[in-house]
Amino acid sequence: MKLTLTDLEDTDLEDIANGACIYASGGGGSILMKRPLLDQIKLDDLEIVNLEDVNDEEMLAVSAGAGSPTSATADKVVGELANATIAAFKSLSDRVVGDANFFKYVAAIETGIGNTLLPLIVASRYQIPAIDAAGALRSVPKLSMCTFASNGIPIDPVILTSNKNNKVTYEVEPPGTDGGAAAAEVPLAGIISSQEFGNIGGIAFWSMNGQQAKQAATPGTIAAALNLGKTLREAKNEGKDPVEAVCQAMNGYILLKRGKLDSVQTNTSGSLDSVKVIFNNMDKNEEYFRIYALNESLIAWKDNVPFPVAMAPDLICYLTCDGEVFTNADLDTFKDQEIAVIGVPAQKTLRVPSVIEAFLSVLHGVGYGGPYVPIEKLQELEGVFEPGKIWGLPQKLFSQPLPKSRLGTWRGSTLPIRIKTKD
C-alpha cells in the first residue's frame, strides 16, 4: 500500500495511531500520548513513502522517543518529548551529513503509539519523507530486538536530548554483529534514567543509506497500523465485534475473551517499566490470566494450563471489548472495563536466532526458564491439553497476598512461592 500526501486525512492519522497502539504488544507509550502527538503533525507538510521508493544512495536515520511510558503522559511532557526528538534528529543530521545538508528521510525504530507518531512529527517539521518502515512491527523493550540490529547496521553515533535541552552523544566500539545495539543500551539506560533526563528523552541513531535501509528495515509498518486502525473503526461503526475483527485482521488468537483487571504491579527501573498484570477471566469463575511485561507484554499464562499461552517475540495485544485501545501504561484507567487479550504471531524477521535470544534473555529475567515456542504451537498444545485439578494453587487466593504462614520455599525464605496448606 503506497501512502502519499494526497492519501492522508485526519481520520487516517487516528487510524494509524490506534493500529500502532494495538501492534505495540502492550508497550509503546500511553494512549494519552495520542492526541498531543497527533496535534503536532502537520498534514500539509507530511509525506510517507514506500521503502522500495527510497533512493539507495541518500542518507536517513531512525528517530525515536526513549524511556519509561508512564513518565510521558501529561500533555506538556509529551510536547517536550516531541521537541527533544526533533532536536536529536537535527543534531545527528548535522554530525553525519553536515550543516549544509540534511537527512533525506526518517524511519521508525518500532511500531507503537509513541515511536510511530514521533518520526511523523520529525518528517512534517523538517519536510522530509517518512519511510513506511520500522525496526519491528511491534514495540520492543531492547534495541537488540529490532531488525536494524539483527542485520548488523551500525547504531552509532547515538544522540540523546532531554526536554531540558541536555544533549549527550556517544559511539560504540567495536560495533559487533548487532551493530552495537546491545552495547548502546547500557549508557542509554543510564542517561535516560538520570536526573537531567527524568526517564524520557529524544533519540536519533542508526544513520544509514537507502540501500542499507532496504536490507534491514521492516516494510509496511505504517500501512499495517493504518489498515488495522481502519478495521477497528469500521467494526465499531457497523456494530460488529471489534475484538473479533481485530483478531481476524492480525491473523491472531483470542487468548482472553472477557477479563477484568484484578491487580497490577508496576516498578520503574532505569528507563523501563516492569509490570505484572493479573486479569480475572469473567467467563470462567476463579480462573486468572497473567501477563509479565517490561514496557511491552512478554509472556502470558492461564491458571489451568502448565505452559505459557503466548511469549515474545509474538505479540500480546490489548483491546477493550467495546474496541478501545490502550497499553500497560494505561491499565489503571481501564481497570473497570471488560478487556480482551489477543495473541499474534510475530513477523518472520523477528523469529531469527539473534532476536529470539534477545527476547529470551529478558524472559529468563522474569522467571521463564524454557525455550521460545511459537504461539501457533502453544495454541495446538492448549487444544489437546486436558486440565484437571491443579494441586498447590489455592485458586480462591491466587491473586491475593497470602499470610506469611502460607508462604514458604525449600530454603525456608519468604520468596513468593505458594504451597498448599491444611486449614
C-alpha positions as a Python dict, from the first residue, in 0.01 Angstrom:
ca = {
    (1, 'M'): (0, 0, 0),
    (2, 'K'): (153, 333, -105),
    (3, 'L'): (96, 620, 134),
    (4, 'T'): (130, 971, -4),
    (5, 'L'): (31, 1320, 96),
    (6, 'T'): (-292, 1304, -101),
    (7, 'D'): (-396, 980, 72),
    (8, 'L'): (-380, 1106, 430),
    (9, 'E'): (-656, 1276, 626),
    (10, 'D'): (-708, 1335, 997),
    (11, 'T'): (-907, 1012, 1022),
    (12, 'D'): (-612, 824, 871),
    (13, 'L'): (-376, 959, 1137),
    (14, 'E'): (-621, 846, 1407),
    (15, 'D'): (-631, 502, 1248),
    (16, 'I'): (-251, 486, 1229),
    (17, 'A'): (-224, 579, 1597),
    (18, 'N'): (-486, 326, 1711),
    (19, 'G'): (-346, 48, 1495),
    (20, 'A'): (8, 116, 1615),
    (21, 'C'): (-114, 109, 1974),
    (22, 'I'): (-253, -242, 1924),
    (23, 'Y'): (58, -366, 1742),
    (24, 'A'): (273, -235, 2030),
    (25, 'S'): (205, -551, 2234),
    (26, 'G'): (110, -359, 2546),
    (27, 'G'): (402, -115, 2518),
    (28, 'G'): (499, 183, 2309),
    (29, 'G'): (371, 451, 2547),
    (30, 'S'): (40, 556, 2697),
    (31, 'I'): (-265, 613, 2478),
    (32, 'L'): (-279, 954, 2649),
    (33, 'M'): (13, 1048, 2423),
    (34, 'K'): (-200, 1013, 2111),
    (35, 'R'): (-382, 1346, 2098),
    (36, 'P'): (-88, 1576, 2187),
    (37, 'L'): (133, 1393, 1937),
    (38, 'L'): (-126, 1399, 1657),
    (39, 'D'): (-174, 1772, 1715),
    (40, 'Q'): (191, 1829, 1621),
    (41, 'I'): (170, 1654, 1283),
    (42, 'K'): (101, 1896, 1001),
    (43, 'L'): (-67, 1705, 721),
    (44, 'D'): (24, 1966, 461),
    (45, 'D'): (393, 1904, 537),
    (46, 'L'): (377, 1525, 571),
    (47, 'E'): (479, 1273, 307),
    (48, 'I'): (510, 898, 361),
    (49, 'V'): (696, 688, 104),
    (50, 'N'): (735, 316, 44),
    (51, 'L'): (1066, 164, 144),
    (52, 'E'): (1118, 42, -213),
    (53, 'D'): (1100, 401, -339),
    (54, 'V'): (1385, 527, -120),
    (55, 'N'): (1697, 630, -312),
    (56, 'D'): (1978, 381, -245),
    (57, 'E'): (2245, 648, -205),
    (58, 'E'): (2059, 906, 5),
    (59, 'M'): (2101, 917, 382),
    (60, 'L'): (1840, 868, 651),
    (61, 'A'): (1824, 798, 1022),
    (62, 'V'): (1598, 645, 1284),
    (63, 'S'): (1413, 880, 1518),
    (64, 'A'): (1255, 779, 1847),
    (65, 'G'): (1149, 869, 2196),
    (66, 'A'): (1313, 663, 2469),
    (67, 'G'): (1233, 582, 2829),
    (68, 'S'): (951, 486, 3062),
    (69, 'P'): (598, 511, 2913),
    (70, 'T'): (444, 610, 3248),
    (71, 'S'): (678, 910, 3259),
    (72, 'A'): (534, 1054, 2935),
    (73, 'T'): (162, 1108, 2984),
    (74, 'A'): (97, 1475, 3060),
    (75, 'D'): (37, 1692, 2752),
    (76, 'K'): (322, 1925, 2846),
    (77, 'V'): (570, 1639, 2886),
    (78, 'V'): (462, 1479, 2558),
    (79, 'G'): (518, 1810, 2381),
    (80, 'E'): (862, 1839, 2534),
    (81, 'L'): (938, 1481, 2429),
    (82, 'A'): (844, 1565, 2071),
    (83, 'N'): (1068, 1874, 2077),
    (84, 'A'): (1355, 1669, 2219),
    (85, 'T'): (1310, 1409, 1944),
    (86, 'I'): (1312, 1680, 1677),
    (87, 'A'): (1630, 1831, 1825),
    (88, 'A'): (1808, 1495, 1844),
    (89, 'F'): (1737, 1424, 1477),
    (90, 'K'): (1872, 1767, 1373),
    (91, 'S'): (2188, 1715, 1581),
    (92, 'L'): (2254, 1375, 1426),
    (93, 'S'): (2199, 1511, 1076),
    (94, 'D'): (2448, 1791, 1141),
    (95, 'R'): (2702, 1541, 1266),
    (96, 'V'): (2661, 1280, 989),
    (97, 'V'): (2586, 1476, 671),
    (98, 'G'): (2693, 1827, 776),
    (99, 'D'): (2527, 2165, 833),
    (100, 'A'): (2488, 2231, 462),
    (101, 'N'): (2287, 1913, 404),
    (102, 'F'): (2016, 1717, 583),
    (103, 'F'): (1892, 1361, 608),
    (104, 'K'): (1659, 1287, 317),
    (105, 'Y'): (1428, 1051, 509),
    (106, 'V'): (1331, 947, 862),
    (107, 'A'): (1240, 597, 980),
    (108, 'A'): (1093, 446, 1300),
    (109, 'I'): (1256, 209, 1547),
    (110, 'E'): (933, 19, 1623),
    (111, 'T'): (556, 25, 1592),
    (112, 'G'): (371, 189, 1881),
    (113, 'I'): (178, 499, 1979),
    (114, 'G'): (492, 699, 2055),
    (115, 'N'): (753, 575, 1811),
    (116, 'T'): (522, 557, 1514),
    (117, 'L'): (399, 915, 1558),
    (118, 'L'): (725, 1082, 1667),
    (119, 'P'): (903, 1017, 1332),
    (120, 'L'): (597, 1159, 1154),
    (121, 'I'): (635, 1475, 1362),
    (122, 'V'): (1003, 1493, 1265),
    (123, 'A'): (910, 1439, 898),
    (124, 'S'): (649, 1716, 899),
    (125, 'R'): (874, 1956, 1092),
    (126, 'Y'): (1168, 1919, 852),
    (127, 'Q'): (952, 1847, 545),
    (128, 'I'): (1130, 1524, 458),
    (129, 'P'): (952, 1196, 377),
    (130, 'A'): (885, 942, 648),
    (131, 'I'): (952, 588, 532),
    (132, 'D'): (674, 332, 568),
    (133, 'A'): (907, 100, 758),
    (134, 'A'): (1043, 35, 1105),
    (135, 'G'): (1272, -194, 1301),
    (136, 'A'): (975, -411, 1405),
    (137, 'L'): (601, -447, 1356),
    (138, 'R'): (565, -430, 1736),
    (139, 'S'): (727, -237, 2020),
    (140, 'V'): (1048, -375, 2169),
    (141, 'P'): (1199, -324, 2516),
    (142, 'K'): (1558, -369, 2391),
    (143, 'L'): (1736, -219, 2090),
    (144, 'S'): (1889, -557, 2004),
    (145, 'M'): (1540, -692, 1930),
    (146, 'C'): (1482, -487, 1615),
    (147, 'T'): (1578, -574, 1258),
    (148, 'F'): (1834, -294, 1227),
    (149, 'A'): (2031, -478, 1496),
    (150, 'S'): (1972, -829, 1360),
    (151, 'N'): (2104, -712, 1022),
    (152, 'G'): (2416, -558, 1178),
    (153, 'I'): (2358, -193, 1082),
    (154, 'P'): (2594, 24, 1297),
    (155, 'I'): (2392, 215, 1554),
    (156, 'D'): (2636, 496, 1623),
    (157, 'P'): (2668, 780, 1660),
    (158, 'V'): (2383, 794, 1912),
    (159, 'I'): (2243, 1132, 2016),
    (160, 'L'): (2007, 1182, 2310),
    (161, 'T'): (1837, 1506, 2406),
    (162, 'S'): (1619, 1583, 2707),
    (163, 'N'): (1320, 1809, 2749),
    (164, 'K'): (1559, 2039, 2938),
    (165, 'N'): (1785, 2083, 2631),
    (166, 'N'): (2055, 1848, 2764),
    (167, 'K'): (2238, 1659, 2488),
    (168, 'V'): (2461, 1352, 2500),
    (169, 'T'): (2646, 1199, 2205),
    (170, 'Y'): (2829, 867, 2219),
    (171, 'E'): (2966, 590, 1998),
    (172, 'V'): (3009, 216, 2041),
    (173, 'E'): (3339, 42, 1957),
    (174, 'P'): (3359, -221, 1825),
    (175, 'P'): (3005, -244, 1687),
    (176, 'G'): (2976, -625, 1694),
    (177, 'T'): (2736, -842, 1495),
    (178, 'D'): (2433, -644, 1614),
    (179, 'G'): (2582, -313, 1505),
    (180, 'G'): (2648, -215, 1866),
    (181, 'A'): (2281, -219, 1969),
    (182, 'A'): (2324, -423, 2289),
    (183, 'A'): (2631, -225, 2395),
    (184, 'A'): (2450, 104, 2327),
    (185, 'E'): (2171, 14, 2570),
    (186, 'V'): (2396, 35, 2876),
    (187, 'P'): (2481, 407, 2855),
    (188, 'L'): (2138, 485, 2708),
    (189, 'A'): (1956, 343, 3010),
    (190, 'G'): (2184, 529, 3249),
    (191, 'I'): (2145, 860, 3067),
    (192, 'I'): (1767, 837, 3029),
    (193, 'S'): (1717, 749, 3397),
    (194, 'S'): (1941, 1034, 3517),
    (195, 'Q'): (1800, 1336, 3693),
    (196, 'E'): (1878, 1552, 3390),
    (197, 'F'): (1658, 1337, 3165),
    (198, 'G'): (1396, 1212, 3411),
    (199, 'N'): (1322, 881, 3231),
    (200, 'I'): (1230, 1030, 2892),
    (201, 'G'): (1426, 1177, 2603),
    (202, 'G'): (1454, 1210, 2227),
    (203, 'I'): (1697, 988, 2046),
    (204, 'A'): (1844, 967, 1695),
    (205, 'F'): (2061, 681, 1576),
    (206, 'W'): (2112, 422, 1302),
    (207, 'S'): (2212, 663, 1028),
    (208, 'M'): (2232, 468, 700),
    (209, 'N'): (2177, 495, 328),
    (210, 'G'): (1872, 378, 139),
    (211, 'Q'): (2031, 51, 33),
    (212, 'Q'): (2104, -42, 395),
    (213, 'A'): (1750, 51, 495),
    (214, 'K'): (1606, -180, 231),
    (215, 'Q'): (1823, -459, 368),
    (216, 'A'): (1739, -404, 735),
    (217, 'A'): (1403, -232, 782),
    (218, 'T'): (1063, -398, 809),
    (219, 'P'): (848, -252, 529),
    (220, 'G'): (481, -156, 551),
    (221, 'T'): (454, -91, 925),
    (222, 'I'): (261, 236, 889),
    (223, 'A'): (30, 81, 631),
    (224, 'A'): (-30, -213, 864),
    (225, 'A'): (-119, 21, 1150),
    (226, 'L'): (-346, 224, 921),
    (227, 'N'): (-530, -84, 797),
    (228, 'L'): (-573, -224, 1148),
    (229, 'G'): (-698, 108, 1284),
    (230, 'K'): (-943, 134, 995),
    (231, 'T'): (-1065, -220, 1059),
    (232, 'L'): (-1129, -132, 1423),
    (233, 'R'): (-1309, 193, 1340),
    (234, 'E'): (-1532, 33, 1079),
    (235, 'A'): (-1620, -260, 1306),
    (236, 'K'): (-1731, -21, 1580),
    (237, 'N'): (-1928, 197, 1338),
    (238, 'E'): (-2104, -106, 1189),
    (239, 'G'): (-2189, -263, 1524),
    (240, 'K'): (-1959, -562, 1473),
    (241, 'D'): (-1748, -727, 1742),
    (242, 'P'): (-1427, -518, 1741),
    (243, 'V'): (-1223, -789, 1913),
    (244, 'E'): (-1314, -1049, 1652),
    (245, 'A'): (-1249, -801, 1370),
    (246, 'V'): (-905, -703, 1501),
    (247, 'C'): (-808, -1062, 1578),
    (248, 'Q'): (-902, -1172, 1228),
    (249, 'A'): (-717, -881, 1068),
    (250, 'M'): (-399, -970, 1262),
    (251, 'N'): (-431, -1345, 1199),
    (252, 'G'): (-425, -1384, 1575),
    (253, 'Y'): (-580, -1582, 1859),
    (254, 'I'): (-814, -1460, 2132),
    (255, 'L'): (-628, -1555, 2449),
    (256, 'L'): (-875, -1388, 2687),
    (257, 'K'): (-1223, -1305, 2558),
    (258, 'R'): (-1355, -1114, 2861),
    (259, 'G'): (-1139, -1018, 3154),
    (260, 'K'): (-1139, -766, 3438),
    (261, 'L'): (-823, -622, 3586),
    (262, 'D'): (-758, -794, 3918),
    (263, 'S'): (-422, -640, 4011),
    (264, 'V'): (-123, -468, 3855),
    (265, 'Q'): (225, -405, 3991),
    (266, 'T'): (450, -153, 3816),
    (267, 'N'): (810, -76, 3903),
    (268, 'T'): (1013, 175, 3702),
    (269, 'S'): (1378, 77, 3699),
    (270, 'G'): (1626, 255, 3476),
    (271, 'S'): (1431, 356, 3167),
    (272, 'L'): (1182, 67, 3166),
    (273, 'D'): (857, -21, 3343),
    (274, 'S'): (844, -373, 3485),
    (275, 'V'): (479, -476, 3502),
    (276, 'K'): (293, -778, 3641),
    (277, 'V'): (-74, -790, 3540),
    (278, 'I'): (-347, -1028, 3655),
    (279, 'F'): (-691, -1043, 3491),
    (280, 'N'): (-994, -1226, 3625),
    (281, 'N'): (-1147, -1438, 3348),
    (282, 'M'): (-1512, -1330, 3354),
    (283, 'D'): (-1623, -1639, 3163),
    (284, 'K'): (-1460, -1890, 3399),
    (285, 'N'): (-1503, -1844, 3772),
    (286, 'E'): (-1180, -1828, 3974),
    (287, 'E'): (-954, -1851, 3668),
    (288, 'Y'): (-685, -1589, 3629),
    (289, 'F'): (-485, -1471, 3328),
    (290, 'R'): (-136, -1334, 3392),
    (291, 'I'): (95, -1116, 3188),
    (292, 'Y'): (455, -1021, 3264),
    (293, 'A'): (588, -714, 3086),
    (294, 'L'): (895, -496, 3053),
    (295, 'N'): (720, -195, 2898),
    (296, 'E'): (589, -445, 2639),
    (297, 'S'): (396, -760, 2733),
    (298, 'L'): (638, -1052, 2712),
    (299, 'I'): (465, -1368, 2831),
    (300, 'A'): (109, -1474, 2919),
    (301, 'W'): (-21, -1760, 3131),
    (302, 'K'): (-356, -1917, 3217),
    (303, 'D'): (-407, -2074, 3561),
    (304, 'N'): (-526, -2407, 3425),
    (305, 'V'): (-251, -2462, 3165),
    (306, 'P'): (104, -2565, 3272),
    (307, 'F'): (277, -2372, 2994),
    (308, 'P'): (257, -2017, 2857),
    (309, 'V'): (-16, -1936, 2605),
    (310, 'A'): (199, -1673, 2430),
    (311, 'M'): (552, -1533, 2455),
    (312, 'A'): (763, -1271, 2282),
    (313, 'P'): (862, -1203, 2012),
    (314, 'D'): (499, -1296, 1941),
    (315, 'L'): (258, -1016, 2027),
    (316, 'I'): (27, -998, 2330),
    (317, 'C'): (-218, -719, 2248),
    (318, 'Y'): (-489, -539, 2447),
    (319, 'L'): (-832, -417, 2343),
    (320, 'T'): (-1140, -341, 2548),
    (321, 'C'): (-1441, -548, 2449),
    (322, 'D'): (-1605, -237, 2307),
    (323, 'G'): (-1300, -151, 2098),
    (324, 'E'): (-1090, 100, 2295),
    (325, 'V'): (-711, 75, 2258),
    (326, 'F'): (-466, 109, 2547),
    (327, 'T'): (-129, -15, 2678),
    (328, 'N'): (28, -132, 3002),
    (329, 'A'): (80, 232, 3091),
    (330, 'D'): (-300, 281, 3093),
    (331, 'L'): (-413, -19, 3297),
    (332, 'D'): (-540, 182, 3592),
    (333, 'T'): (-753, 395, 3359),
    (334, 'F'): (-922, 84, 3214),
    (335, 'K'): (-948, -120, 3535),
    (336, 'D'): (-1329, -120, 3537),
    (337, 'Q'): (-1373, -220, 3172),
    (338, 'E'): (-1403, -562, 3013),
    (339, 'I'): (-1075, -640, 2839),
    (340, 'A'): (-971, -886, 2569),
    (341, 'V'): (-618, -1013, 2505),
    (342, 'I'): (-514, -1115, 2154),
    (343, 'G'): (-204, -1318, 2070),
    (344, 'V'): (-43, -1261, 1730),
    (345, 'P'): (243, -1442, 1553),
    (346, 'A'): (548, -1219, 1511),
    (347, 'Q'): (678, -1135, 1166),
    (348, 'K'): (937, -1377, 1027),
    (349, 'T'): (1215, -1120, 1060),
    (350, 'L'): (1173, -1130, 1440),
    (351, 'R'): (1179, -1510, 1451),
    (352, 'V'): (1552, -1526, 1386),
    (353, 'P'): (1808, -1662, 1636),
    (354, 'S'): (1960, -1328, 1742),
    (355, 'V'): (1623, -1164, 1812),
    (356, 'I'): (1480, -1472, 1986),
    (357, 'E'): (1793, -1488, 2202),
    (358, 'A'): (1747, -1121, 2297),
    (359, 'F'): (1385, -1180, 2398),
    (360, 'L'): (1472, -1499, 2587),
    (361, 'S'): (1733, -1313, 2792),
    (362, 'V'): (1455, -1084, 2914),
    (363, 'L'): (1206, -1368, 2960),
    (364, 'H'): (1457, -1555, 3173),
    (365, 'G'): (1484, -1241, 3384),
    (366, 'V'): (1114, -1260, 3472),
    (367, 'G'): (1142, -1626, 3568),
    (368, 'Y'): (1069, -1819, 3249),
    (369, 'G'): (1336, -2083, 3200),
    (370, 'G'): (1222, -2255, 2884),
    (371, 'P'): (1278, -2204, 2510),
    (372, 'Y'): (1085, -1987, 2270),
    (373, 'V'): (775, -2167, 2145),
    (374, 'P'): (576, -2000, 1863),
    (375, 'I'): (220, -1909, 1952),
    (376, 'E'): (85, -2141, 1684),
    (377, 'K'): (242, -2439, 1861),
    (378, 'L'): (128, -2319, 2205),
    (379, 'Q'): (-228, -2296, 2076),
    (380, 'E'): (-203, -2652, 1945),
    (381, 'L'): (-76, -2771, 2284),
    (382, 'E'): (-356, -2595, 2469),
    (383, 'G'): (-607, -2751, 2235),
    (384, 'V'): (-504, -3106, 2329),
    (385, 'F'): (-426, -3045, 2697),
    (386, 'E'): (-690, -3176, 2938),
    (387, 'P'): (-686, -2963, 3254),
    (388, 'G'): (-761, -3149, 3574),
    (389, 'K'): (-730, -3044, 3934),
    (390, 'I'): (-411, -2842, 3970),
    (391, 'W'): (-252, -2905, 4308),
    (392, 'G'): (-64, -2640, 4502),
    (393, 'L'): (-252, -2339, 4364),
    (394, 'P'): (-514, -2207, 4610),
    (395, 'Q'): (-734, -2069, 4335),
    (396, 'K'): (-952, -1852, 4553),
    (397, 'L'): (-648, -1671, 4691),
    (398, 'F'): (-424, -1687, 4387),
    (399, 'S'): (-444, -1315, 4311),
    (400, 'Q'): (-434, -1204, 4674),
    (401, 'P'): (-139, -1161, 4911),
    (402, 'L'): (-104, -1470, 5131),
    (403, 'P'): (-18, -1465, 5503),
    (404, 'K'): (343, -1540, 5584),
    (405, 'S'): (232, -1868, 5740),
    (406, 'R'): (128, -1979, 5392),
    (407, 'L'): (448, -1876, 5218),
    (408, 'G'): (750, -2100, 5201),
    (409, 'T'): (1040, -2229, 4992),
    (410, 'W'): (1275, -2523, 5016),
    (411, 'R'): (1534, -2284, 5166),
    (412, 'G'): (1292, -2154, 5426),
    (413, 'S'): (1286, -1798, 5293),
    (414, 'T'): (980, -1584, 5223),
    (415, 'L'): (1005, -1582, 4845),
    (416, 'P'): (654, -1574, 4694),
    (417, 'I'): (620, -1946, 4619),
    (418, 'R'): (274, -2064, 4721),
    (419, 'I'): (232, -2401, 4891),
    (420, 'K'): (-80, -2594, 4977),
    (421, 'T'): (-165, -2600, 5348),
    (422, 'K'): (-443, -2750, 5552),
    (423, 'D'): (-685, -2508, 5716),
}
